[in-house]
């Protein structure tokens, strides 16, 4: 599993995106609470309650909104 750290303009950690070996990604906030999921096979981003947010990878947007 690969982890990408997202930081704001002041270099504070705002979240993480974990990528599994199959390409699926999980977005987490700075406290490691899951905010959403992205499946590249279906090209759909879902929130933490598995409701579709939109098409394409929008995990960074979900993390930044928190």
C-alpha positions as CSV (number, residue, x, y, z in Angstrom):
1,X,0.0,0.0,0.0
2,X,1.2,3.5,-0.9
3,X,0.4,6.6,1.2
4,X,0.4,10.1,-0.2
5,X,0.4,13.0,2.4
6,X,-1.6,16.1,1.6
7,X,-0.5,19.4,3.1
8,X,-1.9,22.9,3.1
9,X,0.0,26.1,2.1
10,X,1.6,26.2,5.6
11,X,2.8,22.6,5.3
12,X,0.4,21.3,7.9
13,X,-0.9,17.8,7.2
14,X,-4.6,17.9,6.1
15,X,-5.0,14.3,5.0
16,X,-3.8,11.2,3.3
17,X,-4.6,9.1,0.2
18,X,-3.9,5.4,0.5
19,X,-3.6,3.5,-2.7
20,X,-4.1,-0.3,-2.7
21,X,-2.3,-2.7,-5.1
22,X,-5.5,-2.9,-7.2
23,X,-5.5,0.9,-7.7
24,X,-8.4,1.7,-5.3
25,X,-7.8,4.7,-3.1
26,X,-9.1,5.7,0.3
27,X,-9.0,9.3,1.5
28,X,-8.4,10.1,5.1
29,X,-8.3,13.4,7.0
30,X,-5.5,14.4,9.3
31,X,-6.9,12.3,12.2
32,X,-7.1,9.2,9.9
33,X,-10.9,9.3,9.7
34,X,-12.0,8.0,6.3
35,X,-13.7,10.7,4.1
36,X,-14.1,8.8,0.9
37,X,-13.2,6.2,-1.7
38,X,-12.1,6.2,-5.3
39,X,-12.4,3.2,-7.7
40,X,-10.4,3.7,-10.9
41,X,-12.2,0.8,-12.6
42,X,-15.6,2.6,-12.3
43,X,-14.1,6.1,-12.2
44,X,-16.4,7.0,-9.3
45,X,-15.6,8.8,-6.0
46,X,-17.8,7.9,-3.0
47,X,-18.0,9.5,0.4
48,X,-17.5,7.7,3.7
49,X,-21.1,6.5,3.6
50,X,-20.6,5.1,0.0
51,X,-22.8,7.7,-1.6
52,X,-21.6,8.7,-5.0
53,X,-19.9,12.2,-5.0
54,X,-19.0,12.3,-8.7
55,X,-16.9,10.9,-11.5
56,X,-13.2,11.1,-11.5
57,X,-10.9,11.2,-8.5
58,X,-12.2,13.8,-6.1
59,X,-10.6,12.6,-2.9
60,X,-8.4,15.6,-2.5
61,X,-11.5,17.8,-2.6
62,X,-13.3,15.7,0.0
63,X,-10.2,16.0,2.3
64,X,-9.8,19.8,1.7
65,X,-13.4,20.5,2.6
66,X,-13.1,19.1,6.1
